[in-house]
Protein backbone atom coordinates (compact mmCIF):
# COMPACT_ATOMS: atom_id res chain seq x y z
CA UNK A 1 0.00 0.00 0.00
CA UNK A 2 1.41 3.38 -1.04
CA UNK A 3 1.84 5.93 1.72
CA UNK A 4 0.31 9.37 1.61
CA UNK A 5 2.39 12.18 0.16
CA UNK A 6 1.05 14.33 2.97
CA UNK A 7 3.72 12.77 5.16
CA UNK A 8 6.34 14.42 2.93
CA UNK A 9 4.67 17.56 1.60
CA UNK A 10 1.34 18.73 2.91
CA UNK A 11 -0.54 21.34 0.86
CA UNK A 12 -3.36 23.35 2.37
CA UNK A 13 -5.54 25.41 0.00
CA UNK A 14 -7.38 28.41 1.39
CA UNK A 15 -9.80 30.35 -0.79
CA UNK A 16 -10.35 33.93 0.32
CA UNK A 17 -13.93 35.23 0.60
CA UNK A 18 -15.36 36.67 -2.59
CA UNK A 19 -15.19 40.45 -2.67
CA UNK A 20 -18.53 42.18 -3.04
CA UNK A 21 -19.21 45.04 -5.45
CA UNK A 22 -20.77 48.39 -4.70
CA UNK A 23 -23.87 47.56 -6.74
CA UNK A 24 -25.17 48.86 -10.03
CA UNK A 25 -25.86 52.45 -11.00
CA UNK A 26 -26.89 51.82 -14.61
CA UNK A 27 -30.34 50.24 -14.34
CA UNK A 28 -33.65 52.08 -14.38
CA UNK A 29 -37.07 51.11 -13.04
CA UNK A 30 -40.35 51.94 -14.77
CA UNK A 31 -43.44 51.48 -12.63
CA UNK A 32 -46.96 51.56 -14.03
CA UNK A 33 -50.58 50.46 -13.55
CA UNK A 34 -50.78 47.80 -16.29
CA UNK A 35 -51.62 44.25 -15.26
CA UNK A 36 -48.98 42.38 -17.30
CA UNK A 37 -46.89 42.00 -14.13
CA UNK A 38 -48.75 40.79 -11.07
CA UNK A 39 -48.50 42.34 -7.63
CA UNK A 40 -47.12 39.01 -6.42
CA UNK A 41 -44.29 39.06 -8.96
CA UNK A 42 -43.92 42.84 -8.47
CA UNK A 43 -40.98 43.30 -10.89
CA UNK A 44 -39.50 41.75 -14.01
CA UNK A 45 -36.19 42.44 -15.73
CA UNK A 46 -35.93 43.10 -19.48
CA UNK A 47 -32.97 43.67 -21.76
CA UNK A 48 -34.91 45.02 -24.74
CA UNK A 49 -38.32 45.99 -26.07
CA UNK A 50 -38.35 42.61 -27.80
CA UNK A 51 -38.16 40.91 -24.41
CA UNK A 52 -41.25 42.80 -23.31
CA UNK A 53 -43.15 41.85 -26.45
CA UNK A 54 -42.27 38.22 -25.89
CA UNK A 55 -43.77 38.36 -22.41
CA UNK A 56 -47.16 39.67 -23.48
CA UNK A 57 -46.81 43.44 -23.66
CA UNK A 58 -48.92 44.67 -26.57
CA UNK A 59 -47.12 47.98 -27.16
CA UNK A 60 -49.96 50.23 -26.01
CA UNK A 61 -49.20 50.15 -22.28
CA UNK A 62 -47.66 53.29 -20.70
CA UNK A 63 -44.79 51.21 -19.28
CA UNK A 64 -44.02 49.86 -22.75
CA UNK A 65 -44.11 53.34 -24.31
CA UNK A 66 -41.81 54.66 -21.58
CA UNK A 67 -39.50 51.67 -22.04
CA UNK A 68 -39.32 52.39 -25.78
CA UNK A 69 -37.90 55.84 -25.02
CA UNK A 70 -35.62 54.38 -22.34
CA UNK A 71 -34.03 51.86 -24.72
CA UNK A 72 -33.93 54.23 -27.72
CA UNK A 73 -31.23 56.63 -26.55
CA UNK A 74 -27.80 56.87 -28.16
CA UNK A 75 -26.19 55.21 -25.14
CA UNK A 76 -28.70 52.42 -24.80
CA UNK A 77 -28.88 50.85 -21.32
CA UNK A 78 -28.51 47.09 -21.05
CA UNK A 79 -31.29 46.40 -18.55
CA UNK A 80 -34.62 47.70 -17.36
CA UNK A 81 -36.68 46.72 -14.33
CA UNK A 82 -40.44 47.09 -14.86
CA UNK A 83 -42.64 47.13 -11.77
CA UNK A 84 -46.30 46.72 -10.88
CA UNK A 85 -48.36 49.58 -9.46
CA UNK A 86 -51.57 48.01 -8.20
CA UNK A 87 -53.58 51.21 -8.54
CA UNK A 88 -56.92 49.38 -8.63
CA UNK A 89 -56.29 47.84 -5.19
CA UNK A 90 -55.78 51.25 -3.47
CA UNK A 91 -51.94 51.11 -3.56
CA UNK A 92 -50.26 54.52 -3.95
CA UNK A 93 -47.50 55.21 -6.45
CA UNK A 94 -45.09 55.77 -3.56
CA UNK A 95 -46.07 52.40 -2.05
CA UNK A 96 -45.45 50.75 -5.42
CA UNK A 97 -41.97 52.24 -5.76
CA UNK A 98 -41.15 51.19 -2.19
CA UNK A 99 -42.35 47.65 -2.90
CA UNK A 100 -40.27 47.55 -6.09
CA UNK A 101 -37.19 48.55 -4.09
CA UNK A 102 -37.87 45.70 -1.65
CA UNK A 103 -38.30 43.27 -4.54
CA UNK A 104 -35.20 44.36 -6.46
CA UNK A 105 -32.26 46.38 -5.16
CA UNK A 106 -30.34 46.60 -8.44
CA UNK A 107 -32.07 49.61 -10.01
CA UNK A 108 -30.79 53.12 -9.34
CA UNK A 109 -33.21 55.48 -11.10
CA UNK A 110 -36.98 55.22 -11.41
CA UNK A 111 -39.86 56.60 -13.44
CA UNK A 112 -43.58 56.24 -12.67
CA UNK A 113 -45.91 56.12 -15.66
CA UNK A 114 -49.30 57.84 -15.33
CA UNK A 115 -48.26 59.77 -12.22
CA UNK A 116 -50.17 62.97 -11.41
CA UNK A 117 -48.85 65.82 -9.26
CA UNK A 118 -49.81 64.23 -5.93
CA UNK A 119 -48.13 60.98 -6.98
CA UNK A 120 -45.01 62.85 -8.06
CA UNK A 121 -44.72 64.66 -4.73
CA UNK A 122 -45.22 61.45 -2.75
CA UNK A 123 -42.71 59.45 -4.79
CA UNK A 124 -40.17 62.27 -4.59
CA UNK A 125 -40.43 62.24 -0.79
CA UNK A 126 -39.95 58.46 -0.64
CA UNK A 127 -36.98 58.43 -3.02
CA UNK A 128 -35.29 61.27 -1.14
CA UNK A 129 -34.83 58.98 1.89
CA UNK A 130 -34.52 55.65 0.05
CA UNK A 131 -31.72 53.15 0.67
CA UNK A 132 -29.80 52.24 -1.37
CA UNK A 133 -29.62 55.78 -2.73
CA UNK A 134 -31.80 56.36 -5.77
CA UNK A 135 -33.00 59.05 -8.18
CA UNK A 136 -36.50 59.82 -9.45
CA UNK A 137 -37.36 61.13 -12.93
CA UNK A 138 -40.77 62.62 -13.71
CA UNK A 139 -42.44 64.33 -16.66
CA UNK A 140 -44.95 67.16 -16.45
CA UNK A 141 -46.89 68.95 -19.18
CA UNK A 142 -48.79 71.10 -16.68
CA UNK A 143 -49.59 74.49 -18.22
CA UNK A 144 -49.01 76.05 -14.79
CA UNK A 145 -45.32 75.20 -15.15
CA UNK A 146 -44.99 76.84 -18.55
CA UNK A 147 -46.89 79.92 -17.37
CA UNK A 148 -44.99 80.17 -14.09
CA UNK A 149 -48.17 79.95 -11.99
CA UNK A 150 -47.38 79.85 -8.28
CA UNK A 151 -47.59 76.45 -6.61
CA UNK A 152 -46.88 74.36 -9.72
CA UNK A 153 -45.14 71.00 -9.29
CA UNK A 154 -41.65 72.18 -10.27
CA UNK A 155 -41.81 75.19 -7.98
CA UNK A 156 -43.12 73.02 -5.13
CA UNK A 157 -40.36 70.41 -5.37
CA UNK A 158 -37.76 73.16 -5.75
CA UNK A 159 -39.06 74.73 -2.55
CA UNK A 160 -38.80 71.40 -0.75
CA UNK A 161 -35.12 71.20 -1.71
CA UNK A 162 -35.24 67.65 -3.07
CA UNK A 163 -31.88 66.63 -4.53
CA UNK A 164 -32.96 63.22 -5.85
CA UNK A 165 -35.80 64.28 -8.12
CA UNK A 166 -35.31 65.28 -11.77
CA UNK A 167 -38.25 67.04 -13.39
CA UNK A 168 -38.70 67.53 -17.14
CA UNK A 169 -41.31 69.80 -18.68
CA UNK A 170 -42.44 68.14 -21.89
CA UNK A 171 -45.63 67.50 -23.84
CA UNK A 172 -44.10 64.24 -25.09
CA UNK A 173 -45.49 61.43 -22.96
CA UNK A 174 -42.87 59.79 -20.70
CA UNK A 175 -40.11 62.11 -21.95
CA UNK A 176 -38.10 61.86 -18.74
CA UNK A 177 -37.85 58.09 -19.27
CA UNK A 178 -35.66 59.04 -22.24
CA UNK A 179 -33.42 61.11 -19.95
CA UNK A 180 -33.22 58.20 -17.52
CA UNK A 181 -32.34 55.87 -20.38
CA UNK A 182 -29.54 58.14 -21.55
CA UNK A 183 -28.16 58.41 -18.03
CA UNK A 184 -28.24 54.69 -17.33
CA UNK A 185 -26.72 53.87 -20.72
CA UNK A 186 -23.95 56.45 -20.42
CA UNK A 187 -22.94 55.32 -16.93
CA UNK A 188 -20.64 52.48 -17.99
CA UNK A 189 -18.19 52.98 -15.12
CA UNK A 190 -15.24 52.80 -17.52
CA UNK A 191 -12.36 55.21 -18.01
CA UNK A 192 -13.50 58.76 -18.79
CA UNK A 193 -17.15 57.71 -18.59
CA UNK A 194 -18.25 60.63 -16.40
CA UNK A 195 -20.94 62.69 -18.12
CA UNK A 196 -23.44 65.49 -17.63
CA UNK A 197 -27.04 65.65 -18.85
CA UNK A 198 -26.71 69.18 -20.20
CA UNK A 199 -27.09 69.66 -23.96
CA UNK A 200 -27.90 66.05 -24.77
CA UNK A 201 -30.27 65.00 -27.55
CA UNK A 202 -33.30 62.90 -26.59
CA UNK A 203 -34.36 60.37 -29.21
CA UNK A 204 -38.14 60.22 -29.59
CA UNK A 205 -38.84 63.46 -27.71
CA UNK A 206 -40.23 66.55 -29.43
CA UNK A 207 -38.57 69.89 -28.55
CA UNK A 208 -40.85 72.34 -26.74
CA UNK A 209 -41.54 75.65 -28.56
CA UNK A 210 -41.19 77.79 -25.44
CA UNK A 211 -40.50 81.50 -25.13
CA UNK A 212 -37.30 82.75 -23.51
CA UNK A 213 -39.36 83.86 -20.50
CA UNK A 214 -40.82 80.36 -20.09
CA UNK A 215 -37.41 78.72 -20.45
CA UNK A 216 -35.87 81.04 -17.89
CA UNK A 217 -38.69 80.38 -15.43
CA UNK A 218 -38.38 76.59 -15.68
CA UNK A 219 -34.62 76.72 -15.29
CA UNK A 220 -35.06 79.17 -12.42
CA UNK A 221 -37.00 76.61 -10.38
CA UNK A 222 -34.39 73.94 -11.22
CA UNK A 223 -36.58 72.24 -13.78
CA UNK A 224 -35.39 70.85 -17.09
CA UNK A 225 -36.66 71.00 -20.66
CA UNK A 226 -35.88 69.84 -24.16
CA UNK A 227 -36.04 72.71 -26.64
CA UNK A 228 -34.41 74.27 -29.68
CA UNK A 229 -31.47 76.67 -29.69
CA UNK A 230 -29.94 78.55 -32.59
CA UNK A 231 -31.21 80.07 -35.78
CA UNK A 232 -31.60 79.32 -39.46
CA UNK A 233 -27.88 78.62 -39.85
CA UNK A 234 -27.59 76.06 -37.06
CA UNK A 235 -30.48 74.59 -35.07
CA UNK A 236 -29.86 72.42 -32.01
CA UNK A 237 -32.34 70.27 -30.06
CA UNK A 238 -30.94 70.25 -26.54
CA UNK A 239 -31.75 69.08 -23.03
CA UNK A 240 -31.17 71.82 -20.48
CA UNK A 241 -29.93 71.97 -17.75
CA UNK A 242 -29.56 68.56 -16.10
CA UNK A 243 -30.39 69.54 -12.53
CA UNK A 244 -32.34 68.03 -9.69
CA UNK A 245 -35.17 69.91 -7.96
CA UNK A 246 -32.79 71.66 -5.55
CA UNK A 247 -30.42 72.77 -8.31
CA UNK A 248 -27.77 70.07 -7.79
CA UNK A 249 -26.56 68.63 -11.08
CA UNK A 250 -27.58 65.01 -11.67
CA UNK A 251 -24.04 63.92 -12.50
CA UNK A 252 -22.86 65.15 -9.10
CA UNK A 253 -25.59 63.21 -7.28
CA UNK A 254 -24.80 60.06 -9.25
CA UNK A 255 -21.03 60.40 -8.88
CA UNK A 256 -21.18 60.94 -5.12
CA UNK A 257 -23.57 58.01 -4.70
CA UNK A 258 -21.12 55.78 -6.56
CA UNK A 259 -18.13 57.10 -4.61
CA UNK A 260 -19.88 56.58 -1.27
CA UNK A 261 -20.99 53.05 -2.14
CA UNK A 262 -17.55 52.06 -3.42
CA UNK A 263 -15.74 53.41 -0.37
CA UNK A 264 -18.17 51.62 1.91
CA UNK A 265 -17.88 48.28 0.14
CA UNK A 266 -14.09 48.68 -0.09
CA UNK A 267 -13.88 49.04 3.68
CA UNK A 268 -16.19 46.09 4.28
CA UNK A 269 -14.25 43.88 1.85
CA UNK A 270 -10.99 44.76 3.58
CA UNK A 271 -12.42 43.66 6.93
CA UNK A 272 -13.89 40.45 5.51
CA UNK A 273 -10.93 39.32 3.42
CA UNK A 274 -8.25 39.84 6.05
CA UNK A 275 -7.77 37.23 8.74
CA UNK A 276 -7.23 40.19 11.02
CA UNK A 277 -6.54 43.88 10.65
CA UNK A 278 -4.39 44.75 13.65
CA UNK A 279 -5.15 47.86 15.65
CA UNK A 280 -1.79 49.34 14.68
CA UNK A 281 -0.56 51.93 12.21
CA UNK A 282 0.18 49.09 9.76
CA UNK A 283 -3.39 47.84 10.14
CA UNK A 284 -4.73 51.34 9.62
CA UNK A 285 -2.60 51.59 6.47
CA UNK A 286 -4.43 48.53 5.08
CA UNK A 287 -7.76 50.28 5.47
CA UNK A 288 -6.41 53.48 3.93
CA UNK A 289 -5.08 51.52 0.96
CA UNK A 290 -8.48 49.85 0.44
CA UNK A 291 -10.21 53.24 0.45
CA UNK A 292 -7.67 54.77 -1.93
CA UNK A 293 -8.33 51.95 -4.40
CA UNK A 294 -12.01 52.87 -4.44
CA UNK A 295 -11.33 56.61 -4.83
CA UNK A 296 -9.12 55.78 -7.78
CA UNK A 297 -12.16 54.41 -9.62
CA UNK A 298 -13.83 57.83 -9.47
CA UNK A 299 -10.63 59.47 -10.72
CA UNK A 300 -10.42 57.06 -13.65
CA UNK A 301 -14.06 57.71 -14.52
CA UNK A 302 -13.35 61.44 -14.55
CA UNK A 303 -15.61 62.37 -11.66
CA UNK A 304 -12.79 63.61 -9.42
CA UNK A 305 -9.58 65.26 -10.62
CA UNK A 306 -6.46 67.04 -9.35
CA UNK A 307 -7.07 70.54 -8.11
CA UNK A 308 -6.66 73.08 -5.35
CA UNK A 309 -8.37 72.47 -2.01
CA UNK A 310 -10.50 75.56 -1.30
CA UNK A 311 -12.54 74.20 1.59
CA UNK A 312 -11.74 74.34 5.34
CA UNK A 313 -8.65 72.38 6.49
CA UNK A 314 -8.89 68.62 6.99
CA UNK A 315 -6.13 67.42 9.32
CA UNK A 316 -2.87 68.17 7.47
CA UNK A 317 -4.66 69.35 4.31
CA UNK A 318 -4.79 73.14 4.27
CA UNK A 319 -6.78 75.56 2.17
CA UNK A 320 -4.77 76.23 -0.99
CA UNK A 321 -3.02 72.86 -0.99
CA UNK A 322 -3.10 70.81 -4.19
CA UNK A 323 -4.75 67.41 -4.30
CA UNK A 324 -2.47 65.82 -6.88
CA UNK A 325 -4.79 62.87 -7.51
CA UNK A 326 -8.06 64.59 -6.71
CA UNK A 327 -8.41 62.78 -3.40
CA UNK A 328 -6.55 62.12 -0.17
CA UNK A 329 -7.18 59.57 2.57
CA UNK A 330 -6.20 60.74 6.04
CA UNK A 331 -6.62 59.13 9.45
CA UNK A 332 -6.02 60.06 13.04
CA UNK A 333 -3.24 58.08 14.71
CA UNK A 334 -3.77 54.86 16.62
CA UNK A 335 -2.04 56.43 19.60
CA UNK A 336 -4.70 59.16 19.79
CA UNK A 337 -7.49 56.65 20.41
CA UNK A 338 -9.31 56.50 23.71
CA UNK A 339 -9.10 53.26 25.63
CA UNK A 340 -12.84 52.78 25.15
CA UNK A 341 -12.53 52.96 21.35
CA UNK A 342 -9.57 50.62 21.43
CA UNK A 343 -11.46 48.06 23.51
CA UNK A 344 -14.42 48.40 21.14
CA UNK A 345 -12.01 47.60 18.26
CA UNK A 346 -12.82 50.78 16.37
CA UNK A 347 -10.54 52.36 13.80
CA UNK A 348 -9.56 55.99 14.35
CA UNK A 349 -11.63 58.47 12.29
CA UNK A 350 -10.75 58.40 8.59
CA UNK A 351 -11.21 61.43 6.34
CA UNK A 352 -11.47 61.46 2.54
CA UNK A 353 -11.30 64.96 1.02
CA UNK A 354 -12.02 64.83 -2.73
CA UNK A 355 -11.91 67.45 -5.47
CA UNK A 356 -14.67 67.11 -8.05
CA UNK A 357 -13.68 67.45 -11.69
CA UNK A 358 -16.75 69.64 -12.23
CA UNK A 359 -17.96 70.52 -15.72
CA UNK A 360 -18.06 73.54 -18.04
CA UNK A 361 -21.58 74.21 -19.28
CA UNK A 362 -21.48 77.96 -19.98
CA UNK A 363 -18.86 79.93 -21.91
CA UNK A 364 -18.29 83.64 -22.53
CA UNK A 365 -16.10 84.46 -25.53
CA UNK A 366 -14.90 88.00 -26.11
CA UNK A 367 -14.02 88.87 -29.70
CA UNK A 368 -12.08 92.05 -30.35
CA UNK A 369 -12.06 93.34 -33.91
CA UNK A 370 -9.55 95.81 -35.29
CA UNK A 371 -10.30 97.38 -38.65
Secondary structure by P-SEA (a helix, b strand, c coil): ccccccccbbbbbbbcccccccccccbbbbbcccccccccccccccccaaaaaaaccccccaaaaaaaaaacccccccbbbbbbccccccccaaaaaaaaaaacccccccccccccaaaaaaaaaaaaaccccbbbbbbbccccccccccccaaaaaaaaccccbbbbbccccaaaaaaaaaaaaaccccccccccccccccccbbbbbccaaaaaaaaaacbbbbbbbbcccccccccccccccccccaaaaaaaaaaaaaaaaaaaaaaaacccccccaaaaaaaaaaaaaaaaaaaaaccbbbbbbcccccccccccccccccbbbbbcccccccaaaaaaccccbbbbbbbbbccccbbbbbbbbcc
